[in-house]
């Protein structure tokens, strides 16, 4: 078992148990209203268990926080993309220069003569 799985079990299991206990303890319905003017009979309202309202709010906050963080990191992703393109260009340029240097070395070597072979 990896350390990650052990930590996930040590943290995840009690957290899941707390969420289940919270849901069981808060089953009563609450009315969530989106009509600020008619408090006695709101036009836009829904009755949900209290735990559902709270858990949906928490999940919505996590999603909004993730989207916000992703949006703020856009400039870093753009910079990383630019550097990847530049790195690929420089690697291709380096490989071309290596090939040209190898060709130049092969052309600069003196051709073997028969006198050298005989000696």
C-alpha positions in Angstrom: 0.0 0.0 0.0 1.3 3.4 -0.9 1.5 6.3 1.5 -1.0 8.2 -0.6 -3.6 5.5 -0.1 -3.0 5.3 3.6 -3.4 9.0 4.0 -6.5 9.0 1.8 -8.0 6.3 4.0 -7.0 8.1 7.2 -8.5 11.4 6.1 -11.3 10.2 3.7 -12.9 7.7 5.9 -13.5 10.0 8.9 -14.6 12.7 6.5 -17.1 10.5 4.8 -18.4 9.4 8.2 -18.8 13.0 9.3 -20.7 13.9 6.1 -23.1 10.9 6.5 -23.7 11.8 10.2 -24.3 15.4 9.2 -26.8 14.4 6.5 -28.7 12.1 8.9 -28.8 14.8 11.6 -30.1 17.5 9.2 -32.8 15.8 7.2 -35.5 18.4 7.9 -36.7 20.4 4.8 -35.9 24.0 4.4 -37.3 26.4 1.8 -34.7 28.0 -0.4 -36.2 31.1 -1.9 -34.9 33.3 -4.7 -37.8 35.8 -4.5 -36.9 38.6 -2.1 -40.2 40.4 -2.4 -42.8 37.7 -1.5 -41.6 36.1 1.7 -45.0 34.3 2.5 -45.4 32.7 -1.0 -42.2 33.0 -3.0 -42.5 32.5 -6.8 -38.9 31.0 -7.0 -38.4 28.6 -4.2 -37.6 25.0 -3.6 -37.8 22.8 -0.5 -34.7 20.7 0.1 -33.2 18.9 3.1 -30.8 21.1 5.0 -27.8 18.9 4.5 -28.4 19.1 0.7 -28.5 22.9 0.7 -25.2 23.0 2.7 -23.4 20.4 0.7 -24.5 21.9 -2.6 -23.3 25.3 -1.4 -19.9 23.8 -0.4 -19.5 22.0 -3.7 -20.5 25.1 -5.6 -17.8 27.1 -3.7 -15.2 24.5 -4.5 -16.1 24.6 -8.2 -16.1 28.4 -8.3 -12.7 28.5 -6.4 -11.3 26.0 -8.9 -12.5 28.0 -11.9 -11.2 31.2 -10.4 -7.7 29.7 -9.7 -7.7 28.2 -13.3 -8.5 31.6 -14.8 -5.9 33.4 -12.7 -3.2 30.9 -13.9 -3.9 31.6 -17.6 -0.8 33.9 -18.0 1.4 31.1 -16.6 -0.1 28.5 -19.0 0.5 30.9 -21.9 4.1 31.5 -20.8 4.7 27.7 -20.5 3.2 27.2 -24.0 5.4 29.9 -25.4 8.5 28.4 -23.8 7.6 24.9 -25.1 7.4 26.2 -28.6 10.7 28.1 -28.2 12.4 25.0 -26.7 11.2 22.8 -29.6 12.5 25.4 -32.1 15.9 25.6 -30.4 16.2 21.8 -30.2 15.5 21.5 -33.9 18.1 24.2 -34.6 20.6 22.4 -32.4 20.0 19.1 -34.2 20.4 20.8 -37.6 23.7 22.4 -36.4 24.9 19.0 -35.1 24.2 17.4 -38.5 25.9 20.2 -40.4 29.0 19.9 -38.1 29.1 16.1 -38.6 29.0 16.6 -42.4 31.8 19.3 -42.2 33.9 16.9 -40.1 33.5 14.1 -42.5 34.5 16.4 -45.4 37.5 17.8 -43.6 39.1 14.3 -42.9 41.8 13.4 -45.3 41.1 10.5 -47.6 43.1 7.4 -46.7 45.9 6.9 -49.2 47.3 3.6 -50.4 50.8 4.6 -49.0 49.5 4.8 -45.5 47.8 1.4 -45.9 51.0 -0.2 -47.1 53.0 1.1 -44.2 
